[in-house]
Amino acid sequence: MSLDPNLKSQLAQFMGLLENPVTFQLSLGDCENSKQLKDFVTEIAEMSDKISIVEEALPLTPSLAINRANNEKSGIVFAGVPMGHEFESFVLALLQVGGRAPKISDEQVKRIQSIDREIHFETIVSLSCHNCPEVVQSFNIMSVLNPNISHTMIEGGTFQSLVEERGIMAVPTVFSNGEDLASGRLNLDQILDMVAGPRGAEDFGNIEPFDVLIIGGGPAGAASAVYAARKGVRTGLIADEFGGQVTDTLGIENIIGILYTEGPKFMGHVKTHVESYGVEIIDRVMVDHMETEDGIAVYLNNGAKIETKTLIIATGARWKMLGIPGEVELRNKGVAYCTHCDGPLFKGKTVAVIGGGNSGVEAAIDLAGMVKEVIVLEFMPELKADDVLQDRLRSLPNVKIVTNAQTTEISGTGKVNGITYVNRETGETVSEAIEGCFIQVGLVPNTEWVGDEVEKNPQGEILVDKYGATNIEGVYAAGDCTDVAFKQIMIASGSGATAALGAFQYLIRQ
Ligand SMILES: Cc1cc2nc3c(=O)[nH]c(=O)nc-3n(C[C@H](O)[C@H](O)[C@H](O)COP(=O)(O)OP(=O)(O)OC[C@H]3O[C@@H](n4cnc5c(N)ncnc54)[C@H](O)[C@@H]3O)c2cc1C
């Protein structure tokens, strides 16, 4: 296997950034994957005289430890060939072990260095998973900065028996000293909250009141922040996770002026834009409730209180739950949401997709290329997806479509092994053997925390006027958490801009 010439020329530029010698410790066997890893590593080592190679066994074979000079351990191991989405993780690890400081805040460095017990993390990934690199890169940074921490990325395709043994049905899945720690997307701060303990109210004690405070770090919140900050008012943004739903989106083709982008990349640019205006971003905290009687204040889930003259609620939406047995219990054990991430784990298996709208049909089309059979279950008498998607779905030989199907249970012990639905026409109960179930039944607004004083429709969406104003003076809302007719990135951004201008107009009239 030889590296793509484009990749190689990009890599050549990075090699000049290595400050210290690095040793690649290779653990190889006779298999094809070992040969691929050896070719990959040899080609890279030839690009810099700072890199040397030693062959010495590691717990998993084939694998590669990126160590310091004289094979001094850094704690970072890649088991399998770090290509696909993990190539970037490999390059960053190489640079960081080679002396380049990771780009994280001083506070994050302090939290990492405060971990005083030995922990070995393992992250199981697939090379097509766009949520995996952030997790791998976070644990690698922790390993570089703290000798108590070590981390092995395990490429599931190379270590299929390990994946089967541990019953892994979602990536990334993280183990801490051999115990299940977490599955799904995680950023460094969320990992630190789990490993080093959450930040308390005292960490938020000195925050001055804001002119405009935004809750939500999706496109709506981010657009509000840029528009408000450009007016020169003190602007803050609180988000459980900056990026919102867009971070779950792989390909985006409908942001005007951008032919194609990917969710995490796009929201990375958006964050840089927000930060460039000096907006105070308070990330990885949840707002628990708000009060509007004596000025506007929001309370975080750690008890901290933050005051503001105006508030913009842009808390978006989340996947809707079906409320059936098995849905929660078997999450990440066969119950999944992201086909791009978890689809490859169901290669050769039968899976169900619940929901025949656009997202369900798109998921089924995507899965049909990877799995043995897809069963699409739609509650209504016909699919709701656009005709073009339905035509594509019906043209696929390994897809079965069942309409009028009310799913009643996802079954399995430890992992999914079946699904049961009632045929709403005949009343017949049908059970099918499946190994995976992708739920695609729409979204619900994240507005429960807002309370009843802010008017909402029966779906829980906040009612706003043409300025983005709610019924409460000084409180605005934007994006998917409102009753806006369509839920899209451009629409959320536009409504965020409207709400910020509305809030500014309100401020100058006070
Ligand atoms: C899989 C998928 C694919 C999609 N593809 C496309 C596409 O191709 N094109 C397109 O235009 N649209 C697409 N969409 C829709 C688009 O992503 C949404 O319309 C858009 O993200 C809505 O933006 P928002 O800012 O209103 O909310 P969100 O993106 O949902 O962001 C909400 C923010 O609020 C934060 N938050 C929520 N509750 C709290 C709380 N209590 N305290 C603190 N923070 C909180 C969240 O962490 C997040 O930062 C897709 C959606 C999904 C799920």
The ligand as an SDF file (V2000), in Angstrom:
LIG
                    3D

 53 58  0  0  0  0  0  0  0  0999 V2000
  -28.5870   14.1090   10.6480 C   0  0  0  0  0  0  0  0  0  0  0  0
  -29.0160   15.5050   10.2510 C   0  0  0  0  0  0  0  0  0  0  0  0
  -28.7050   15.9680    8.9900 C   0  0  0  0  0  0  0  0  0  0  0  0
  -29.0750   17.2800    8.6050 C   0  0  0  0  0  0  0  0  0  0  0  0
  -28.7090   17.7150    7.3690 N   0  0  0  0  0  0  0  0  0  0  0  0
  -28.9730   19.0050    7.0130 C   0  0  0  0  0  0  0  0  0  0  0  0
  -28.5290   19.5260    5.7500 C   0  0  0  0  0  0  0  0  0  0  0  0
  -27.8790   18.8370    4.9750 O   0  0  0  0  0  0  0  0  0  0  0  0
  -28.8400   20.8280    5.4670 N   0  0  0  0  0  0  0  0  0  0  0  0
  -29.5550   21.6320    6.3110 C   0  0  0  0  0  0  0  0  0  0  0  0
  -29.7870   22.7900    5.9850 O   0  0  0  0  0  0  0  0  0  0  0  0
  -29.9840   21.1650    7.5000 N   0  0  0  0  0  0  0  0  0  0  0  0
  -29.7120   19.8770    7.8730 C   0  0  0  0  0  0  0  0  0  0  0  0
  -30.1410   19.4020    9.0860 N   0  0  0  0  0  0  0  0  0  0  0  0
  -30.9200   20.3050    9.9670 C   0  0  0  0  0  0  0  0  0  0  0  0
  -30.0150   21.3170   10.6790 C   0  0  0  0  0  0  0  0  0  0  0  0
  -28.9070   20.6420   11.2420 O   0  0  0  0  0  0  0  0  0  0  0  0
  -30.8170   22.0520   11.7560 C   0  0  0  0  0  0  0  0  0  0  0  0
  -31.9130   22.6710   11.1820 O   0  0  0  0  0  0  0  0  0  0  0  0
  -29.9440   23.1050   12.4640 C   0  0  0  0  0  0  0  0  0  0  0  0
  -28.8140   22.5310   13.0520 O   0  0  0  0  0  0  0  0  0  0  0  0
  -30.7420   23.8230   13.5560 C   0  0  0  0  0  0  0  0  0  0  0  0
  -29.9000   24.7320   14.1900 O   0  0  0  0  0  0  0  0  0  0  0  0
  -30.1880   25.2920   15.6700 P   0  0  0  0  0  0  0  0  0  0  0  0
  -29.0680   26.2250   15.9730 O   0  0  0  0  0  0  0  0  0  0  0  0
  -31.5660   25.7850   15.7470 O   0  0  0  0  0  0  0  0  0  0  0  0
  -30.1460   24.0280   16.6350 O   0  0  0  0  0  0  0  0  0  0  0  0
  -29.0950   22.8740   16.9050 P   0  0  0  0  0  0  0  0  0  0  0  0
  -28.2030   22.6580   15.7570 O   0  0  0  0  0  0  0  0  0  0  0  0
  -29.9180   21.7270   17.3960 O   0  0  0  0  0  0  0  0  0  0  0  0
  -28.2140   23.4370   18.1200 O   0  0  0  0  0  0  0  0  0  0  0  0
  -28.7280   23.5390   19.4290 C   0  0  0  0  0  0  0  0  0  0  0  0
  -27.6540   23.9770   20.3860 C   0  0  0  0  0  0  0  0  0  0  0  0
  -28.2220   24.1850   21.6790 O   0  0  0  0  0  0  0  0  0  0  0  0
  -27.4650   23.5170   22.6790 C   0  0  0  0  0  0  0  0  0  0  0  0
  -28.3740   23.2040   23.8020 N   0  0  0  0  0  0  0  0  0  0  0  0
  -29.5480   22.5250   23.7650 C   0  0  0  0  0  0  0  0  0  0  0  0
  -30.1260   22.5320   24.9910 N   0  0  0  0  0  0  0  0  0  0  0  0
  -29.2930   23.2320   25.8100 C   0  0  0  0  0  0  0  0  0  0  0  0
  -29.3300   23.6000   27.1980 C   0  0  0  0  0  0  0  0  0  0  0  0
  -30.3510   23.2900   27.9960 N   0  0  0  0  0  0  0  0  0  0  0  0
  -28.2830   24.2970   27.7010 N   0  0  0  0  0  0  0  0  0  0  0  0
  -27.2300   24.6500   26.9040 C   0  0  0  0  0  0  0  0  0  0  0  0
  -27.1600   24.3500   25.5900 N   0  0  0  0  0  0  0  0  0  0  0  0
  -28.1780   23.6470   25.0490 C   0  0  0  0  0  0  0  0  0  0  0  0
  -26.8900   22.3180   21.9370 C   0  0  0  0  0  0  0  0  0  0  0  0
  -25.7680   21.7730   22.6050 O   0  0  0  0  0  0  0  0  0  0  0  0
  -26.5220   22.9760   20.6080 C   0  0  0  0  0  0  0  0  0  0  0  0
  -25.3170   23.6840   20.7400 O   0  0  0  0  0  0  0  0  0  0  0  0
  -29.7950   18.1190    9.4960 C   0  0  0  0  0  0  0  0  0  0  0  0
  -30.1100   17.6370   10.7820 C   0  0  0  0  0  0  0  0  0  0  0  0
  -29.7300   16.3390   11.1590 C   0  0  0  0  0  0  0  0  0  0  0  0
  -30.0540   15.8370   12.5430 C   0  0  0  0  0  0  0  0  0  0  0  0
  1  2  1  0
  2  3  1  0
  2 52  2  0
  3  4  2  0
  4  5  1  0
  4 50  1  0
  5  6  2  0
  6  7  1  0
  6 13  1  0
  7  8  2  0
  7  9  1  0
  9 10  1  0
 10 11  2  0
 10 12  1  0
 12 13  2  0
 13 14  1  0
 14 15  1  0
 14 50  1  0
 15 16  1  0
 16 17  1  0
 16 18  1  0
 18 19  1  0
 18 20  1  0
 20 21  1  0
 20 22  1  0
 22 23  1  0
 23 24  1  0
 24 25  2  0
 24 26  1  0
 24 27  1  0
 27 28  1  0
 28 29  2  0
 28 30  1  0
 28 31  1  0
 31 32  1  0
 32 33  1  0
 33 34  1  0
 33 48  1  0
 34 35  1  0
 35 36  1  0
 35 46  1  0
 36 37  1  0
 36 45  1  0
 37 38  2  0
 38 39  1  0
 39 40  1  0
 39 45  2  0
 40 41  1  0
 40 42  2  0
 42 43  1  0
 43 44  2  0
 44 45  1  0
 46 47  1  0
 46 48  1  0
 48 49  1  0
 50 51  2  0
 51 52  1  0
 52 53  1  0
M  END
$$$$
